[in-house]
Protein backbone atom coordinates (compact mmCIF):
# COMPACT_ATOMS: atom_id res chain seq x y z
CA UNK A 1 0.00 0.00 0.00
CA UNK A 2 2.84 2.42 0.75
CA UNK A 3 6.02 1.22 -0.95
CA UNK A 4 4.68 0.15 -4.37
CA UNK A 5 3.60 2.39 -7.24
CA UNK A 6 0.12 3.73 -6.54
CA UNK A 7 -1.04 2.89 -10.07
CA UNK A 8 0.17 -0.70 -9.78
CA UNK A 9 -1.48 -1.04 -6.38
CA UNK A 10 -4.74 0.36 -7.80
CA UNK A 11 -4.77 -2.16 -10.64
CA UNK A 12 -3.82 -5.04 -8.34
CA UNK A 13 -7.01 -4.39 -6.37
CA UNK A 14 -9.31 -3.14 -9.13
CA UNK A 15 -8.71 -5.76 -11.82
CA UNK A 16 -9.59 -8.73 -9.57
CA UNK A 17 -12.66 -6.90 -8.24
CA UNK A 18 -13.80 -6.00 -11.75
CA UNK A 19 -13.18 -9.53 -13.02
CA UNK A 20 -15.10 -11.10 -10.16
CA UNK A 21 -18.08 -8.77 -10.29
CA UNK A 22 -18.32 -8.71 -14.08
CA UNK A 23 -18.34 -12.49 -14.07
CA UNK A 24 -21.10 -12.25 -11.46
CA UNK A 25 -22.88 -9.88 -13.83
CA UNK A 26 -22.28 -12.33 -16.64
CA UNK A 27 -23.87 -15.23 -14.79
CA UNK A 28 -26.78 -12.95 -13.91
CA UNK A 29 -27.10 -12.37 -17.65
CA UNK A 30 -26.88 -16.12 -18.24
CA UNK A 31 -29.75 -16.52 -15.76
CA UNK A 32 -31.79 -14.21 -17.96
CA UNK A 33 -30.82 -16.07 -21.12
CA UNK A 34 -31.85 -19.43 -19.66
CA UNK A 35 -35.11 -18.02 -18.29
CA UNK A 36 -35.94 -16.20 -21.53
CA UNK A 37 -35.32 -19.23 -23.72
CA UNK A 38 -36.99 -21.74 -21.38
CA UNK A 39 -39.96 -19.70 -20.07
CA UNK A 40 -40.35 -16.86 -22.58
CA UNK A 41 -41.85 -13.44 -21.84
CA UNK A 42 -43.88 -14.76 -18.87
CA UNK A 43 -40.74 -16.08 -17.17
CA UNK A 44 -38.84 -12.83 -17.73
CA UNK A 45 -41.79 -10.80 -16.40
CA UNK A 46 -42.20 -13.02 -13.33
CA UNK A 47 -38.55 -12.88 -12.32
CA UNK A 48 -38.56 -9.10 -12.68
CA UNK A 49 -41.65 -8.81 -10.50
CA UNK A 50 -39.99 -10.97 -7.83
CA UNK A 51 -36.50 -9.51 -8.06
CA UNK A 52 -37.03 -6.28 -6.06
CA UNK A 53 -37.92 -8.23 -2.91
CA UNK A 54 -35.13 -10.74 -3.53
CA UNK A 55 -32.82 -7.75 -3.96
CA UNK A 56 -33.28 -6.96 -0.26
CA UNK A 57 -30.92 -9.90 0.44
CA UNK A 58 -28.27 -8.25 -1.70
CA UNK A 59 -28.93 -4.86 -0.08
CA UNK A 60 -28.44 -6.18 3.45
CA UNK A 61 -25.37 -8.14 2.32
CA UNK A 62 -23.91 -4.87 1.04
CA UNK A 63 -24.76 -3.23 4.38
CA UNK A 64 -22.67 -5.78 6.27
CA UNK A 65 -20.05 -6.50 3.60
CA UNK A 66 -19.21 -2.96 2.52
CA UNK A 67 -19.61 -1.54 6.04
CA UNK A 68 -17.46 -4.24 7.60
CA UNK A 69 -15.00 -3.99 4.71
CA UNK A 70 -14.56 -0.24 5.14
CA UNK A 71 -13.92 -0.69 8.87
CA UNK A 72 -11.48 -3.56 8.22
CA UNK A 73 -9.59 -1.44 5.68
CA UNK A 74 -9.30 1.46 8.11
CA UNK A 75 -8.05 -0.90 10.85
CA UNK A 76 -5.40 -2.31 8.50
CA UNK A 77 -4.34 1.20 7.50
CA UNK A 78 -3.93 2.14 11.16
CA UNK A 79 -1.97 -1.08 11.85
CA UNK A 80 -4.45 -2.15 14.56
CA UNK A 81 -4.63 -5.99 14.40
CA UNK A 82 -6.82 -6.23 17.53
CA UNK A 83 -9.43 -3.90 16.06
CA UNK A 84 -9.31 -5.82 12.78
CA UNK A 85 -10.10 -9.14 14.50
CA UNK A 86 -12.93 -7.62 16.51
CA UNK A 87 -14.41 -5.97 13.41
CA UNK A 88 -14.38 -9.23 11.45
CA UNK A 89 -16.07 -11.11 14.29
CA UNK A 90 -18.83 -8.52 14.67
CA UNK A 91 -19.42 -8.44 10.91
CA UNK A 92 -19.87 -12.20 10.69
CA UNK A 93 -22.36 -12.05 13.56
CA UNK A 94 -24.30 -9.29 11.80
CA UNK A 95 -24.49 -11.36 8.61
CA UNK A 96 -26.08 -14.28 10.48
CA UNK A 97 -28.64 -12.18 12.38
CA UNK A 98 -29.59 -9.88 9.51
CA UNK A 99 -29.79 -12.80 7.09
CA UNK A 100 -32.36 -14.64 9.19
CA UNK A 101 -34.46 -11.51 9.63
CA UNK A 102 -34.36 -10.73 5.90
CA UNK A 103 -35.42 -14.25 4.95
CA UNK A 104 -38.41 -14.11 7.30
CA UNK A 105 -39.41 -10.75 5.77
CA UNK A 106 -39.31 -12.15 2.23
CA UNK A 107 -41.42 -15.19 3.10
CA UNK A 108 -44.01 -13.07 4.93
CA UNK A 109 -44.36 -10.32 2.32
CA UNK A 110 -43.80 -12.28 -0.91
CA UNK A 111 -47.40 -12.93 -2.07
CA UNK A 112 -48.65 -9.44 -1.14
CA UNK A 113 -45.61 -7.85 -2.78
CA UNK A 114 -46.29 -9.57 -6.10
CA UNK A 115 -50.01 -8.74 -5.96
CA UNK A 116 -49.27 -5.06 -5.24
CA UNK A 117 -47.35 -4.81 -8.51
CA UNK A 118 -50.22 -6.32 -10.48
CA UNK A 119 -48.99 -9.93 -10.74
CA UNK A 120 -51.77 -12.50 -11.06
CA UNK A 121 -52.18 -16.18 -11.88
CA UNK A 122 -49.12 -17.73 -13.53
CA UNK A 123 -46.91 -14.69 -12.99
CA UNK A 124 -47.66 -14.61 -9.25
CA UNK A 125 -47.10 -18.37 -8.86
CA UNK A 126 -43.81 -18.32 -10.73
CA UNK A 127 -42.61 -15.27 -8.83
CA UNK A 128 -43.35 -16.70 -5.39
CA UNK A 129 -41.71 -20.00 -6.31
CA UNK A 130 -38.54 -18.01 -6.86
CA UNK A 131 -38.93 -15.94 -3.66
CA UNK A 132 -39.71 -18.87 -1.38
CA UNK A 133 -36.41 -20.63 -2.13
CA UNK A 134 -34.45 -17.41 -1.58
CA UNK A 135 -36.34 -16.59 1.61
CA UNK A 136 -35.54 -19.90 3.31
CA UNK A 137 -31.88 -19.69 2.30
CA UNK A 138 -31.35 -15.93 2.83
CA UNK A 139 -28.60 -16.17 5.53
CA UNK A 140 -26.52 -18.47 3.31
CA UNK A 141 -26.98 -16.35 0.19
CA UNK A 142 -26.15 -13.19 2.13
CA UNK A 143 -22.96 -14.70 3.53
CA UNK A 144 -21.89 -15.74 0.03
CA UNK A 145 -22.34 -12.17 -1.19
CA UNK A 146 -20.62 -10.46 1.76
CA UNK A 147 -17.59 -12.68 2.49
CA UNK A 148 -15.64 -11.81 -0.70
CA UNK A 149 -16.01 -8.11 0.19
CA UNK A 150 -14.46 -8.78 3.59
CA UNK A 151 -11.72 -10.94 2.09
CA UNK A 152 -10.73 -8.15 -0.30
CA UNK A 153 -10.32 -5.74 2.62
CA UNK A 154 -8.16 -8.28 4.44
CA UNK A 155 -5.55 -7.78 1.71
CA UNK A 156 -6.46 -10.75 -0.49
CA UNK A 157 -8.19 -9.40 -3.61
CA UNK A 158 -7.14 -12.35 -5.77
CA UNK A 159 -8.56 -14.89 -3.33
CA UNK A 160 -11.81 -12.91 -3.20
CA UNK A 161 -11.93 -12.97 -6.99
CA UNK A 162 -11.27 -16.71 -7.06
CA UNK A 163 -14.18 -17.32 -4.68
CA UNK A 164 -16.57 -15.31 -6.84
CA UNK A 165 -15.39 -16.90 -10.08
CA UNK A 166 -15.90 -20.41 -8.74
CA UNK A 167 -19.36 -19.41 -7.51
CA UNK A 168 -20.23 -17.91 -10.89
CA UNK A 169 -19.24 -21.05 -12.76
CA UNK A 170 -21.25 -23.17 -10.31
CA UNK A 171 -24.33 -20.98 -10.78
CA UNK A 172 -24.21 -21.23 -14.57
CA UNK A 173 -23.82 -25.02 -14.47
CA UNK A 174 -26.77 -25.55 -12.13
CA UNK A 175 -28.90 -22.99 -13.99
CA UNK A 176 -28.42 -25.06 -17.13
CA UNK A 177 -29.32 -28.23 -15.23
CA UNK A 178 -32.32 -26.99 -13.26
CA UNK A 179 -33.90 -24.50 -15.70
CA UNK A 180 -33.15 -25.91 -19.15
CA UNK A 181 -32.73 -29.66 -18.62
CA UNK A 182 -34.97 -30.49 -15.65
CA UNK A 183 -37.57 -27.73 -16.20
CA UNK A 184 -37.72 -26.52 -12.59
CA UNK A 185 -38.55 -22.99 -13.69
CA UNK A 186 -37.74 -19.96 -11.55
CA UNK A 187 -37.48 -22.08 -8.39
CA UNK A 188 -34.68 -23.98 -10.15
CA UNK A 189 -32.87 -20.70 -10.87
CA UNK A 190 -33.10 -19.82 -7.16
CA UNK A 191 -31.72 -23.23 -6.16
CA UNK A 192 -28.78 -22.71 -8.52
CA UNK A 193 -28.05 -19.39 -6.79
CA UNK A 194 -28.13 -21.08 -3.36
CA UNK A 195 -25.67 -23.80 -4.38
CA UNK A 196 -23.34 -21.23 -5.92
CA UNK A 197 -23.26 -19.12 -2.75
CA UNK A 198 -22.50 -22.20 -0.62
CA UNK A 199 -19.44 -22.76 -2.81
CA UNK A 200 -18.41 -19.09 -2.37
CA UNK A 201 -18.69 -19.41 1.42
CA UNK A 202 -16.50 -22.52 1.49
CA UNK A 203 -13.80 -20.94 -0.67
CA UNK A 204 -13.88 -17.63 1.25
CA UNK A 205 -13.62 -19.25 4.69
CA UNK A 206 -10.79 -21.47 3.47
CA UNK A 207 -8.98 -18.36 2.24
CA UNK A 208 -9.51 -16.58 5.57
CA UNK A 209 -8.17 -19.63 7.41
CA UNK A 210 -5.14 -19.61 5.14
CA UNK A 211 -4.54 -15.95 5.99
CA UNK A 212 -4.82 -16.75 9.70
CA UNK A 213 -7.47 -14.10 10.37
CA UNK A 214 -10.07 -16.54 11.75
CA UNK A 215 -7.81 -17.20 14.73
CA UNK A 216 -7.88 -13.48 15.53
CA UNK A 217 -11.69 -13.33 15.89
CA UNK A 218 -12.75 -11.88 19.22
CA UNK A 219 -15.89 -10.10 20.44
CA UNK A 220 -14.28 -7.17 22.26
CA UNK A 221 -15.91 -4.92 24.83
CA UNK A 222 -17.17 -2.37 22.32
CA UNK A 223 -19.21 -4.79 20.21
CA UNK A 224 -22.43 -2.67 20.06
CA UNK A 225 -20.50 0.47 19.17
CA UNK A 226 -18.45 -1.41 16.56
CA UNK A 227 -21.62 -2.91 15.06
CA UNK A 228 -23.09 0.59 14.87
CA UNK A 229 -20.02 1.88 13.00
CA UNK A 230 -20.21 -1.04 10.55
CA UNK A 231 -23.89 -0.40 9.89
CA UNK A 232 -23.30 3.33 9.52
CA UNK A 233 -20.45 2.76 7.05
CA UNK A 234 -22.48 0.30 4.98
CA UNK A 235 -25.75 2.23 5.06
CA UNK A 236 -25.22 4.02 1.76
CA UNK A 237 -24.45 0.74 -0.04
CA UNK A 238 -27.66 -0.75 1.30
CA UNK A 239 -29.63 2.30 0.24
CA UNK A 240 -28.11 2.11 -3.24
CA UNK A 241 -29.18 -1.52 -3.56
CA UNK A 242 -32.64 -0.78 -2.14
CA UNK A 243 -32.88 2.10 -4.57
CA UNK A 244 -32.53 -0.40 -7.41
CA UNK A 245 -35.31 -2.55 -5.95
CA UNK A 246 -37.54 0.47 -5.41
CA UNK A 247 -36.98 1.74 -8.93
CA UNK A 248 -37.73 -1.69 -10.41
CA UNK A 249 -41.02 -1.85 -8.47
CA UNK A 250 -42.11 1.56 -9.77
CA UNK A 251 -41.12 0.69 -13.33
CA UNK A 252 -42.95 -2.66 -13.16
CA UNK A 253 -46.14 -1.00 -11.98
CA UNK A 254 -45.96 1.77 -14.59
CA UNK A 255 -45.10 -0.61 -17.42
CA UNK A 256 -48.03 -2.88 -16.52
CA UNK A 257 -50.27 0.18 -16.40
CA UNK A 258 -49.14 1.82 -19.65
CA UNK A 259 -47.96 -1.27 -21.54
CA UNK A 260 -48.38 -4.89 -20.44
CA UNK A 261 -46.55 -8.15 -19.82
CA UNK A 262 -44.49 -7.75 -23.01
CA UNK A 263 -43.22 -4.34 -21.87
CA UNK A 264 -42.29 -5.72 -18.44
CA UNK A 265 -40.39 -8.53 -20.19
CA UNK A 266 -38.57 -5.92 -22.30
CA UNK A 267 -37.73 -4.02 -19.11
CA UNK A 268 -36.35 -7.26 -17.67
CA UNK A 269 -33.98 -7.51 -20.64
CA UNK A 270 -32.86 -3.92 -20.02
CA UNK A 271 -32.40 -4.80 -16.35
CA UNK A 272 -30.08 -7.70 -17.12
CA UNK A 273 -27.95 -5.51 -19.38
CA UNK A 274 -27.95 -2.77 -16.74
CA UNK A 275 -26.92 -5.27 -14.05
CA UNK A 276 -23.86 -6.26 -16.08
CA UNK A 277 -22.80 -2.62 -16.30
CA UNK A 278 -23.67 -2.08 -12.64
CA UNK A 279 -21.35 -4.94 -11.68
CA UNK A 280 -18.62 -3.29 -13.74
CA UNK A 281 -19.13 -0.07 -11.77
CA UNK A 282 -19.24 -1.96 -8.47
CA UNK A 283 -16.02 -3.71 -9.50
CA UNK A 284 -14.24 -0.39 -9.98
CA UNK A 285 -15.70 0.89 -6.72
CA UNK A 286 -14.83 -2.35 -4.92
CA UNK A 287 -11.21 -2.10 -6.09
CA UNK A 288 -11.01 1.53 -5.04
CA UNK A 289 -12.64 1.10 -1.62
CA UNK A 290 -9.93 -0.90 0.21
CA UNK A 291 -7.30 1.60 -0.97
CA UNK A 292 -9.19 4.74 -0.02
CA UNK A 293 -10.17 3.21 3.35
CA UNK A 294 -6.52 2.29 3.99
CA UNK A 295 -5.19 5.73 3.06
CA UNK A 296 -7.97 7.33 5.08
CA UNK A 297 -6.85 5.30 8.10
CA UNK A 298 -3.24 6.32 7.37
CA UNK A 299 -4.32 10.00 6.94
CA UNK A 300 -2.82 10.20 3.45
CA UNK A 301 -5.26 12.53 1.70
CA UNK A 302 -3.14 12.98 -1.40
CA UNK A 303 -3.20 9.27 -2.22
CA UNK A 304 -6.92 9.18 -1.53
CA UNK A 305 -7.42 11.82 -4.21
CA UNK A 306 -5.12 10.05 -6.65
CA UNK A 307 -6.97 6.74 -6.24
CA UNK A 308 -10.29 8.53 -6.82
CA UNK A 309 -8.91 10.07 -10.04
CA UNK A 310 -7.81 6.67 -11.38
CA UNK A 311 -11.18 5.11 -10.51
CA UNK A 312 -13.11 7.92 -12.20
CA UNK A 313 -11.07 7.62 -15.39
CA UNK A 314 -11.70 3.88 -15.55
CA UNK A 315 -15.39 4.05 -14.64
CA UNK A 316 -16.25 6.88 -17.03
CA UNK A 317 -14.17 5.51 -19.90
CA UNK A 318 -15.45 1.94 -19.65
CA UNK A 319 -18.98 3.10 -18.97
CA UNK A 320 -19.01 5.34 -22.03
CA UNK A 321 -17.84 2.45 -24.23
CA UNK A 322 -20.51 0.05 -22.89
CA UNK A 323 -23.23 2.69 -23.20
CA UNK A 324 -22.30 3.45 -26.81
CA UNK A 325 -22.31 -0.27 -27.67
CA UNK A 326 -25.80 -0.89 -26.26
CA UNK A 327 -27.33 2.27 -27.77
CA UNK A 328 -25.79 1.59 -31.20
CA UNK A 329 -26.75 -2.12 -31.36
CA UNK A 330 -29.86 -2.66 -29.20
CA UNK A 331 -31.54 -5.33 -31.34
CA UNK A 332 -28.65 -7.86 -31.28
CA UNK A 333 -28.41 -7.38 -27.49
CA UNK A 334 -32.16 -7.97 -27.08
CA UNK A 335 -32.02 -11.07 -29.29
CA UNK A 336 -29.64 -12.76 -26.82
CA UNK A 337 -32.50 -12.96 -24.28
CA UNK A 338 -35.59 -13.05 -26.48
CA UNK A 339 -34.56 -15.81 -28.87
CA UNK A 340 -36.86 -15.68 -31.92
CA UNK A 341 -39.69 -13.67 -30.31
CA UNK A 342 -39.83 -10.76 -32.80
CA UNK A 343 -42.27 -8.68 -30.76
CA UNK A 344 -40.14 -8.95 -27.62
CA UNK A 345 -36.96 -8.13 -29.57
CA UNK A 346 -38.51 -4.98 -31.04
CA UNK A 347 -39.91 -3.81 -27.68
CA UNK A 348 -36.65 -4.52 -25.82
CA UNK A 349 -34.49 -2.83 -28.47
CA UNK A 350 -36.61 0.33 -28.25
CA UNK A 351 -36.38 0.30 -24.46
CA UNK A 352 -32.62 -0.32 -24.38
CA UNK A 353 -31.94 2.68 -26.60
CA UNK A 354 -33.96 5.00 -24.38
CA UNK A 355 -33.46 3.57 -20.89
CA UNK A 356 -29.69 3.03 -21.03
CA UNK A 357 -28.74 6.20 -22.90
CA UNK A 358 -27.15 7.70 -19.75
CA UNK A 359 -25.94 4.43 -18.22
CA UNK A 360 -22.40 5.79 -17.78
CA UNK A 361 -23.68 8.37 -15.27
CA UNK A 362 -25.24 5.68 -13.09
CA UNK A 363 -21.78 4.14 -12.68
CA UNK A 364 -20.34 7.54 -11.78
CA UNK A 365 -22.96 7.97 -9.05
CA UNK A 366 -22.24 4.50 -7.62
CA UNK A 367 -18.49 5.19 -7.56
CA UNK A 368 -18.90 8.57 -5.86
CA UNK A 369 -21.15 7.18 -3.13
CA UNK A 370 -18.69 4.34 -2.47
CA UNK A 371 -15.80 6.81 -2.23
CA UNK A 372 -17.48 8.95 0.42
CA UNK A 373 -18.46 5.79 2.29
CA UNK A 374 -14.89 4.47 2.26
CA UNK A 375 -13.38 7.65 3.72
CA UNK A 376 -15.72 7.88 6.67
CA UNK A 377 -18.20 10.38 5.16
CA UNK A 378 -21.24 8.14 5.41
CA UNK A 379 -23.64 11.10 5.51
CA UNK A 380 -22.57 12.30 2.06
CA UNK A 381 -22.71 8.77 0.69
CA UNK A 382 -26.23 8.33 2.04
CA UNK A 383 -27.23 11.73 0.64
CA UNK A 384 -26.17 10.64 -2.86
CA UNK A 385 -27.93 7.29 -2.72
CA UNK A 386 -31.14 8.65 -1.21
CA UNK A 387 -31.01 11.53 -3.67
CA UNK A 388 -30.84 8.97 -6.45
CA UNK A 389 -34.22 7.69 -5.32
CA UNK A 390 -35.85 11.03 -4.63
CA UNK A 391 -34.79 12.67 -7.87
CA UNK A 392 -36.43 9.95 -9.99
CA UNK A 393 -39.86 10.31 -8.42
CA UNK A 394 -40.94 13.53 -10.19
CA UNK A 395 -39.71 12.15 -13.52
CA UNK A 396 -41.62 8.89 -13.02
CA UNK A 397 -44.71 10.84 -11.99
CA UNK A 398 -44.75 13.35 -14.86
CA UNK A 399 -43.18 11.74 -17.92
CA UNK A 400 -45.49 8.69 -18.27
CA UNK A 401 -48.50 11.04 -18.22
CA UNK A 402 -46.99 13.00 -21.10
CA UNK A 403 -45.26 10.28 -23.13
CA UNK A 404 -46.70 6.91 -22.07
CA UNK A 405 -44.22 4.04 -21.94
CA UNK A 406 -41.47 6.20 -23.48
CA UNK A 407 -41.75 8.47 -20.45
CA UNK A 408 -41.16 5.48 -18.15
CA UNK A 409 -38.10 4.45 -20.18
CA UNK A 410 -36.62 7.98 -20.05
CA UNK A 411 -37.17 8.72 -16.34
CA UNK A 412 -33.94 7.12 -15.11
CA UNK A 413 -31.48 8.62 -17.65
CA UNK A 414 -32.87 12.12 -17.19
CA UNK A 415 -32.70 11.87 -13.40
CA UNK A 416 -29.10 10.61 -13.64
CA UNK A 417 -28.15 13.70 -15.63
CA UNK A 418 -29.69 15.94 -12.97
CA UNK A 419 -28.05 14.16 -10.00
CA UNK A 420 -24.60 13.92 -11.62
CA UNK A 421 -24.23 17.70 -11.58
CA UNK A 422 -24.74 17.73 -7.80
CA UNK A 423 -22.28 14.85 -7.28
CA UNK A 424 -19.58 16.58 -9.34
CA UNK A 425 -19.91 19.63 -7.10
CA UNK A 426 -19.65 17.45 -3.94
CA UNK A 427 -16.45 15.77 -5.17
CA UNK A 428 -14.91 19.09 -6.15
CA UNK A 429 -15.64 20.55 -2.72
CA UNK A 430 -14.21 17.48 -0.98
CA UNK A 431 -10.86 17.68 -2.79
CA UNK A 432 -10.22 21.27 -3.72
CA UNK A 433 -8.21 21.68 -0.50
CA UNK A 434 -6.08 18.61 -1.27
CA UNK A 435 -5.13 19.84 -4.72
CA UNK A 436 -4.51 23.37 -3.43
CA UNK A 437 -2.12 22.00 -0.78
CA UNK A 438 -0.40 19.88 -3.43
CA UNK A 439 0.24 22.99 -5.49
CA UNK A 440 1.68 24.79 -2.45
CA UNK A 441 3.99 21.85 -1.65
CA UNK A 442 5.14 21.67 -5.27
CA UNK A 443 5.89 25.40 -5.33
CA UNK A 444 7.85 25.16 -2.10
CA UNK A 445 9.81 22.17 -3.38
CA UNK A 446 10.66 24.10 -6.54
CA UNK A 447 11.84 27.10 -4.51
CA UNK A 448 14.00 24.91 -2.25
CA UNK A 449 15.46 23.07 -5.23
CA UNK A 450 16.22 26.31 -7.07
CA UNK A 451 17.93 27.79 -4.02
CA UNK A 452 20.02 24.63 -3.55
CA UNK A 453 21.13 24.76 -7.19
CA UNK A 454 22.10 28.42 -6.90
CA UNK A 455 24.16 27.75 -3.76
CA UNK A 456 25.87 24.77 -5.37
CA UNK A 457 26.69 26.85 -8.43
CA UNK A 458 28.18 29.62 -6.32
CA UNK A 459 30.01 27.58 -3.66
CA UNK A 460 30.36 24.01 -4.84
CA UNK A 461 33.90 22.67 -5.47
CA UNK A 462 32.98 21.44 -8.95
CA UNK A 463 30.69 24.36 -9.81
CA UNK A 464 28.12 23.65 -12.52
CA UNK A 465 28.21 19.83 -12.34
CA UNK A 466 26.90 19.84 -8.76
CA UNK A 467 24.24 22.39 -9.65
BELBELQUI-V390059 format. One record per pair of residues at least 24 apart in sequence whose ideal C-beta (glycine too) atoms are under 8 Angstrom apart, sorted by the first residue. I is the first residue (numbers start at 0). J is the second residue. Records with the same first field share a line. If there is no record, write none. Layout:
I->J ; J
//
This chain:
0->76 ; 290 ; 293 ; 294 ; 297
1->297
5->302 ; 305 ; 306 ; 309
6->309
8->290
9->286 ; 287 ; 290 ; 306 ; 309 ; 310
11->156
12->151 ; 156 ; 286 ; 287 ; 289 ; 290
13->282 ; 283 ; 285 ; 286 ; 287 ; 309 ; 310 ; 313
14->286
15->151 ; 156 ; 157 ; 159 ; 160 ; 286
16->151 ; 156 ; 159 ; 160 ; 282 ; 283 ; 285 ; 286
17->279 ; 282 ; 283 ; 285 ; 286
18->160 ; 164 ; 282
19->147 ; 159 ; 160 ; 162 ; 163 ; 164 ; 282
20->163 ; 278 ; 279 ; 281 ; 282 ; 285
21->275 ; 278 ; 279 ; 282
22->163 ; 164 ; 167
23->163 ; 166 ; 167 ; 278
24->274 ; 275 ; 276 ; 277 ; 278 ; 279
25->167 ; 275
26->167 ; 168 ; 170 ; 171 ; 174 ; 195
27->271 ; 274 ; 275 ; 278
28->271 ; 272 ; 274 ; 275 ; 335
29->170 ; 171 ; 174
30->170 ; 174 ; 188 ; 191 ; 271
31->267 ; 268 ; 271 ; 336
32->335 ; 336
33->174 ; 175 ; 178 ; 179 ; 188
34->178 ; 185 ; 188
35->268 ; 336 ; 337 ; 338
36->179 ; 338
37->178 ; 179 ; 182 ; 184
38->125 ; 178 ; 184 ; 185
39->340
40->260 ; 261 ; 264 ; 340 ; 343
41->121 ; 122 ; 125 ; 260 ; 264
42->125 ; 184 ; 185
43->263 ; 264 ; 267 ; 268 ; 336
44->122 ; 260 ; 263 ; 264 ; 267
45->118 ; 121 ; 122 ; 125 ; 126 ; 129 ; 185
46->125 ; 126 ; 129 ; 185 ; 188 ; 267
47->247 ; 251 ; 263 ; 264 ; 266 ; 267 ; 270
48->113 ; 116 ; 118 ; 122 ; 126 ; 251 ; 263
49->109 ; 113 ; 125 ; 126 ; 127 ; 129 ; 130 ; 185
50->244 ; 247 ; 270
51->112 ; 243 ; 244 ; 245 ; 247 ; 248 ; 251
52->105 ; 108 ; 109 ; 112 ; 130 ; 244
53->105 ; 129 ; 130 ; 133
54->240 ; 241 ; 243 ; 244 ; 247
55->101 ; 104 ; 105 ; 241 ; 244
56->98 ; 101 ; 102 ; 105 ; 133 ; 137 ; 140 ; 141 ; 144
57->144 ; 240
58->236 ; 237 ; 238 ; 240 ; 241 ; 244
59->97 ; 98 ; 101 ; 141 ; 237
60->94 ; 140 ; 141 ; 142 ; 144 ; 145
61->144 ; 145 ; 148 ; 233 ; 236 ; 237 ; 239 ; 240
62->97 ; 230 ; 233 ; 234 ; 236 ; 237
63->90 ; 93 ; 94 ; 97 ; 141 ; 145 ; 229 ; 230 ; 233
64->90 ; 94 ; 144 ; 145 ; 146 ; 147 ; 148 ; 149 ; 233 ; 236
65->148 ; 232 ; 233 ; 236 ; 288 ; 369 ; 372
66->90 ; 228 ; 229 ; 230 ; 231 ; 232 ; 233 ; 234 ; 236
67->93 ; 145 ; 148 ; 149 ; 152 ; 229 ; 232 ; 233
68->148 ; 149 ; 151 ; 152 ; 288 ; 289 ; 292
69->152 ; 232 ; 233 ; 288 ; 292 ; 372 ; 373 ; 375
70->225 ; 228 ; 229 ; 232
71->149 ; 152 ; 153 ; 292
72->152 ; 288 ; 289 ; 292 ; 293 ; 296 ; 373
73->292 ; 293 ; 295 ; 296 ; 375
74->296
75->152 ; 153 ; 154 ; 293 ; 296
76->292 ; 293 ; 294 ; 295 ; 296 ; 297
77->296 ; 297
80->215
81->217 ; 219
83->153 ; 212 ; 215
84->212 ; 215 ; 216 ; 217
85->217 ; 218 ; 219 ; 221 ; 222 ; 225
86->225 ; 229
87->149 ; 153 ; 212 ; 215 ; 216
88->216 ; 217 ; 218 ; 219
89->218 ; 219 ; 222 ; 225 ; 226 ; 229
90->145 ; 149 ; 229
91->216
92->226
93->226 ; 229 ; 230
94->138 ; 141 ; 142 ; 145
95->138 ; 142
97->141
98->137 ; 138 ; 139 ; 140 ; 141 ; 142
99->137 ; 138
101->137 ; 141
102->133 ; 134 ; 135 ; 136 ; 137 ; 138
103->134
105->130 ; 133 ; 134 ; 137
106->130 ; 131 ; 134 ; 135
109->134
116->248 ; 251 ; 252 ; 255
117->251 ; 252 ; 255 ; 256
122->260
125->184 ; 185
126->185
128->184 ; 185 ; 186 ; 189
129->185 ; 186 ; 188 ; 189
130->189
131->186
132->186 ; 189 ; 190 ; 193
133->189 ; 192 ; 193
136->189 ; 193 ; 196
139->193 ; 196 ; 197 ; 200
140->192 ; 193 ; 196
142->196 ; 200
143->195 ; 196 ; 197 ; 198 ; 199 ; 200 ; 203
144->196 ; 199
146->199 ; 200 ; 203 ; 204 ; 207
147->199 ; 203
148->285
149->203 ; 207
150->203 ; 206 ; 207
151->285 ; 289
152->288 ; 289 ; 292
153->207 ; 210 ; 212
154->210 ; 289
155->206 ; 210
156->286 ; 289
158->202 ; 203 ; 206 ; 209 ; 210
159->203 ; 206
161->202 ; 206
162->199 ; 202 ; 203 ; 206
163->199
165->198 ; 199 ; 202
166->195 ; 196 ; 198 ; 199 ; 202
167->195
169->194 ; 195 ; 198
170->194 ; 195
231->377
232->372 ; 375 ; 377
233->372
234->377 ; 380 ; 381
235->368 ; 369 ; 371 ; 372 ; 377 ; 380 ; 381 ; 383 ; 384
236->368 ; 369 ; 372 ; 380 ; 384
238->381 ; 384 ; 385 ; 388
239->365 ; 368 ; 384 ; 387
242->384 ; 385 ; 387 ; 388
243->277
245->388
246->388 ; 391 ; 411
249->391 ; 395
250->395 ; 407
253->395 ; 399 ; 407
254->404 ; 407
256->399
257->399 ; 403 ; 404 ; 407
258->404 ; 407
261->342 ; 343 ; 346
262->346 ; 350 ; 404
264->343 ; 346 ; 347
265->333 ; 343 ; 346 ; 347 ; 349 ; 350
266->350 ; 354
267->336
268->332 ; 333 ; 336 ; 337 ; 343 ; 347 ; 350 ; 351
269->347 ; 350 ; 351 ; 354 ; 355
271->336
272->325 ; 332 ; 351 ; 355
273->354 ; 355 ; 358 ; 361
276->318 ; 321 ; 322 ; 355 ; 358 ; 361 ; 362
277->361 ; 362 ; 365
279->317 ; 318 ; 321 ; 362
280->314 ; 318 ; 361 ; 362 ; 365 ; 366
281->365
283->310 ; 313 ; 314 ; 317 ; 362 ; 366
284->310 ; 314 ; 365 ; 366 ; 369 ; 370
285->369
286->310
287->366 ; 369 ; 370 ; 373
288->369 ; 370 ; 372 ; 373
289->373
291->370 ; 373 ; 374
292->373 ; 374
295->373 ; 374 ; 375
300->433
301->433 ; 436 ; 437
303->374 ; 433
304->430 ; 433 ; 434
307->370 ; 426 ; 430
310->366 ; 370
311->363 ; 366
314->362 ; 363 ; 366
315->359 ; 362 ; 363
317->362
318->358 ; 359 ; 360 ; 362 ; 363
319->359
321->358 ; 359
322->355 ; 356 ; 357 ; 358 ; 359
325->351 ; 352 ; 355 ; 358
326->351 ; 352 ; 355 ; 356
349->408
350->408
353->405 ; 408 ; 409 ; 412
354->408 ; 409 ; 411 ; 412
355->412
356->412
357->411 ; 412 ; 413 ; 415 ; 416
358->412
360->412 ; 415 ; 416 ; 418 ; 419
361->411 ; 415
363->419 ; 422
364->415 ; 418 ; 419 ; 422
367->422 ; 425 ; 426
370->426
371->425 ; 429
376->429
379->425 ; 429
383->418 ; 422 ; 425
386->418 ; 421
387->414 ; 418
390->414 ; 417 ; 418
//
